[in-house]
Amino acid sequence: MSIISSTPLLSKQESPSYSSCDQGSGMAQIDPVVMQRAMQLALQMLQQQAPILDRVENLKLGTQDIYSGQIKNGKPHGAGELKYAQGNRKKYEGEFADGLPDGEGRLWFQDGDIYVGSFVKGEREGRGEMAYISGSKLSGKFSNGDDKVVGTFTRRSGTYFNGEL
């Protein structure tokens, strides 16, 4: 890519502390118009290298789940919402990566329970809170999709348990 401009790239600015331009020394300064164009071109190149995210509405996935949100290479990627067609999950809102919930999000279950927190590759992983329809809450660090939680389980009555649950 070449920059074609009738404006010189460098112009001399004389200063009392430097010799004159005729002697080959002085302070060089980039022309502001050329600098602005160079910055525009650099920004364009960065944008071309960045992932291109498109937005879709009501995209039916192979599992019959319905997705609305950003996609990359035909898969959910970025912010979006997924409505599950079957299973115990009802709806997920949040961040996706490579087709799976990944990052921060909210997951509603068919029975009315809600999880708010971190996901990794479609599973609850990291800090989060599970609010049960019964009024109980489980908050802490989830791992292995929730086979193990280190945190606090609080019953509706107020009694609670701390530790690995």
N, C-alpha and C positions, 0 to 999 in steps of 0.2 A: 504494500500500500504506500503510495507516495502523496505528499502534501504539495499541492501546486498553489503558490501564492505569489502575488506580485510584491508583497511586503517582504522586505529582507528579514531573515530570521534573527539576526543580531544587529544592533545599532550601537554606536559608540556614544558614551556620555562622558563628556570631559569633566575632569575634576581638578581643582588646583593642586591636589597632592600627587597627581599622575602626570606623566609626560603627555604631550599632545598626540592625537591620532596619527599624525604624519610620521612619528617615530616608532609606530608599531605597538605602543602600549596604551593602556587606558582601562576603563571599566566597561565590560560588556554587559548589555541588558537585553533580555528577550522581549521582543515586541509583544505588547499585550494582546493584540488581535491574533497573532500566531499562537501564543500561549493558550488562549481560549479555544482555538480550533484544535490544538493538540490534546487538550483536556477532553473535548467532546469526542474525539476519535478514540481516546483511551477508554472513556466510559462506554462507548459503543462496543468496543472489543470485549470489555468485561461482561457486558450484558449478553453478548453472544455466547460466552463461555458459561454463563449461569444457567441452571436448569430452567427449562421452559415449562411453566405450570399453566395448564388450561383449566377452565372450570366447566363442570358438567352438572346437569340436573337429572335426577331419576334414572341413573345408569343402572341397568340390571346386570348384576355380576353373575358368574357361572353358578353360584350357589343359590340364585334367585333372590339374594339380598339386594336392596336398593340403596345406591350411593349418590349423594349430591355433594360436590365440593371440588377441590383442586385435584388434578391428575398429572402424572408424569409417566410417559411411555405406556399409556393405557391403564395404569393402576392408580388407585387412590394414593395421593402423596400431597402433604400440606394439610390445610384445614378442611374438615368435612364432617358429614353426618352419614351414618350407616344404619339402615333399618333392617333388622334380621328377619328372615322369612320363617325360620324354624329354630328350635332349641330353646334354652332357658334365657338367652339374651334377647332383649327387645330392641334397644337402640343405643348407639354410641355416638357421641359428639366430641370432637377434639382433633388432635394431630395424627396424621398417618405418615408412614414411610414404607415404600415398596409394597403397597397393598394392604398393610396391616396397621391396626392402632399402635402408635409409637410416639411417645411424648406425653403431654398432659391431656386428660380427657375425662368425660363422664360416661358411665355405663349404666343403663337402666335394664333391670331384669323383668321377666314376665310376671314374677310374683310381687313386684313393687319395690324390691330392694334396689338401692342405688350405690354405686361406687364412684368416688371422685378422687383422682390421683394420677399417678404415673403408670405408663404402659411401656413394655418393651416387646417387640415382635408379636403383638396381639395378646399378650398376657399381662396381668396386673403385676407390676414389678417396681419397687421403690416406695416412696411415701404415698400414703393414701388413707381414705376413710370409707368404710362401708356402713351405710345407714340401712338398717333392717326395718321392714314394715311393722315388726313387733315393737319398735321403739328403741331397741338396743343399737349400740354403735361399736364398731371395731376400728380403731385408728392405730397406725403405726407403719412399720416397714414390711411391705409384702415381698415375697420372693417365691420363685418356682410357680408362678401363676396363682398362688395363694395357698399352696400346700403348707406354707409356714409363714406366720406373721409374728413379728416381735413388736409388741405395743400394748394397748389397753383395750379391753373389752368392757363396755359399760352397759349394764342392763337398764331397762326402763325404770326400775325401782331405785336406781342410783348405785347399787352395789357394782363393784368393778374388780377386774383381775388384771394384773400387770405381768409382763414377761413374754415368753414364747408361747403362742397360742395355736 
